[in-house]
Amino acid sequence: MCKGLLGKKMGMTGLFTPDGRYVPVTVIETGPCVVTQIKTRSRDGYDALQLGFSEKKENRVNRPLKGHFKKSGERCFRYLREFPVENPEEYSLGQKITLEMFSVGERVDVVGTTKGRGFSGVIKRHGFHRGPMTHGSKNIRRPGSIGCSATPSKVIKGKKLPGQYGNVRQTARNLEIVDIRADDNMLLIKGAVPGSQSGLVTVNKLKFKQQ
């Protein structure tokens, strides 16, 4: 069985459970994904499927990729990702993989890219407290002293400082699938997942089942 699928984050909403509880959920358009390449242990050293997601116009694809996509059909895709699989011989090029591989109540890991917030200070980036705004203080939003007055007389590696904030790959682990809308290719997952609206995410099965 394939270990995951590509999807697009549609946004957040909420729904009521049969027992009357309100649950916030993230809506993810998951698949269908098309098998564009099959990798086997004998030829490539590992077993995996390369999946394509989100169709793209052929005139916006370069010639090497056009030749690659023609092996699995006439459609071109915007995103390509690999997912491990146990028995690659059970799949064929051009085969569609849908969200039927998931079930309601199952736990999954969702991987996405967080929102990029540019160059940020220590208050926004690390949650520092601001300094006093009275008595002549000039250290309101600055990080303050970052060095040592004696040994080792240097800035310690890993010190929290201003810098690039966001735009990194992040995984939200062990999230529950609340509902599946197979007709619309929608997964409703409890809680928030990383990334902005319309951002690419991957929904992966858990490597180890929770006890």
C-alpha positions in Angstrom: 0.0 0.0 0.0 1.2 3.5 -0.8 2.2 5.5 2.3 0.8 8.9 1.4 -0.9 11.3 -1.0 -0.4 14.8 -2.3 -3.0 17.4 -1.5 -3.9 21.1 -1.4 -4.9 23.0 1.8 -8.3 24.6 1.1 -8.7 26.3 4.5 -10.3 25.8 7.9 -13.9 25.3 9.1 -15.7 23.4 11.7 -18.3 20.7 12.1 -20.4 19.1 14.9 -19.9 15.5 15.9 -22.9 13.1 16.5 -22.5 13.8 20.3 -22.8 17.5 19.8 -19.2 18.6 20.1 -17.8 21.3 17.8 -14.6 20.3 16.1 -12.3 22.7 14.1 -11.0 21.0 11.0 -8.7 21.7 8.1 -10.1 20.8 4.6 -7.5 19.2 2.3 -8.2 18.4 -1.3 -6.3 15.1 -1.4 -5.6 13.6 -4.8 -6.4 11.9 -7.1 -2.7 11.4 -7.8 -1.3 9.6 -10.8 1.6 7.2 -10.8 4.2 8.7 -13.0 7.1 6.4 -12.2 7.6 3.1 -10.3 10.9 2.5 -8.5 12.0 -0.9 -7.5 14.7 -2.2 -5.2 16.3 -4.2 -8.0 16.7 -1.3 -10.3 16.7 1.8 -8.0 17.7 0.5 -4.7 14.4 1.1 -3.0 10.7 0.6 -3.5 8.6 3.8 -4.1 6.0 5.4 -6.3 6.4 8.8 -7.9 3.0 10.5 -7.9 1.9 13.5 -9.9 -0.7 16.0 -8.6 -2.4 19.2 -10.0 -2.5 19.1 -13.8 -0.5 21.6 -15.8 -0.7 22.8 -19.3 1.7 21.0 -21.7 3.1 24.2 -23.1 4.3 25.2 -19.6 6.4 22.0 -19.2 10.0 21.6 -20.6 10.9 18.8 -23.0 12.6 16.4 -20.6 9.5 16.4 -18.3 7.1 16.0 -21.3 8.9 12.8 -22.3 8.8 11.7 -18.7 5.0 12.3 -18.4 4.2 10.6 -21.7 5.3 7.3 -20.2 2.3 7.5 -17.8 -0.2 9.2 -20.2 -0.7 12.6 -21.9 -1.2 14.7 -18.7 1.4 16.9 -17.2 1.5 17.8 -13.5 2.7 20.7 -11.4 4.0 18.6 -8.4 5.9 15.4 -8.2 6.7 13.5 -5.0 7.8 10.0 -4.0 6.1 7.8 -1.5 7.4 4.5 -0.2 5.4 1.4 -1.1 5.7 -2.2 0.0 4.8 -4.0 -3.3 5.5 -1.8 -6.3 4.6 -4.6 -8.7 0.9 -4.1 -7.7 0.8 -0.7 -9.4 1.0 0.5 -13.0 2.0 3.7 -14.8 -0.9 6.1 -15.2 -2.9 4.5 -12.3 -5.0 6.8 -10.2 -4.6 6.7 -6.4 -7.4 8.3 -4.4 -8.1 9.0 -0.8 -9.9 5.7 -0.4 -6.7 4.5 1.2 -7.6 6.5 4.3 -10.5 5.9 6.8 -12.4 8.0 9.2 -10.8 8.0 12.7 -7.3 7.2 11.2 -4.3 9.1 12.4 -2.0 10.8 9.8 1.0 13.1 9.6 0.6 16.2 7.4 3.7 17.9 6.0 3.6 21.4 4.6 5.6 24.7 4.2 4.9 27.3 6.9 3.9 30.8 5.9 7.0 33.0 5.2 7.1 36.1 7.4 10.4 37.6 6.2 13.0 39.1 8.4 11.5 39.3 11.9 12.7 40.5 15.3 13.1 38.5 18.4 9.6 39.4 19.8 7.8 38.1 16.8 10.2 35.3 15.9 10.9 33.9 19.4 8.3 35.4 21.7 10.7 37.6 23.7 9.3 40.2 26.1 9.8 43.8 25.3 11.9 46.1 27.5 10.7 49.0 29.7 9.3 52.0 27.8 10.2 54.6 30.5 13.1 55.9 32.5 15.2 56.5 29.4 15.3 52.9 28.2 16.5 52.4 24.6 16.0 48.6 24.7 12.3 48.2 24.0 12.2 45.6 21.1 15.9 44.8 20.9 17.2 41.4 22.2 19.5 42.9 24.8 23.0 41.7 25.6 23.8 38.5 23.6 27.5 37.9 24.6 29.4 37.0 27.8 31.3 39.4 29.9 33.9 36.7 30.7 34.6 33.2 29.6 33.8 32.1 26.9 33.7 35.8 25.7 31.7 35.1 22.6 28.2 34.7 21.3 27.1 31.1 21.9 26.1 29.2 18.8 22.4 28.8 18.4 21.6 32.1 20.2 18.0 33.3 19.4 18.4 36.4 17.3 16.4 38.3 14.6 16.3 36.6 11.2 14.2 34.8 8.6 11.0 33.6 10.1 8.8 30.9 8.5 9.0 29.4 5.0 10.3 26.1 6.4 9.1 22.5 6.0 7.1 21.4 9.0 5.2 18.2 10.0 2.0 18.1 12.1 2.0 14.7 13.6 -0.8 12.3 14.7 -3.8 14.2 13.4 -7.2 12.6 13.3 -9.3 12.3 10.1 -12.8 13.5 11.2 -14.6 13.0 7.9 -14.0 11.9 4.2 -15.9 13.5 1.3 -14.9 11.0 -1.4 -17.0 12.7 -4.2 -15.1 15.9 -3.7 -11.7 14.3 -2.9 -11.8 16.1 0.5 -10.2 15.1 3.8 -11.4 16.8 6.9 -8.6 16.7 9.5 -8.9 17.8 13.1 -6.9 20.9 14.0 -4.5 23.0 12.0 -1.9 22.0 9.5 1.2 24.0 8.4 1.0 26.2 5.3 -1.1 28.9 3.7 -4.4 28.4 1.8 -3.9 26.6 -1.5 -0.5 25.4 -0.3 0.8 22.0 -1.2 0.7 19.4 1.6 1.4 15.7 1.8 -0.8 13.4 3.9 1.2 10.4 5.2 0.2 7.3 7.0 1.9 6.9 10.4 5.2 5.0 10.4 4.4 3.5 13.8 0.8 3.1 15.1 0.0 4.8 18.3 -0.9 2.6 21.2 
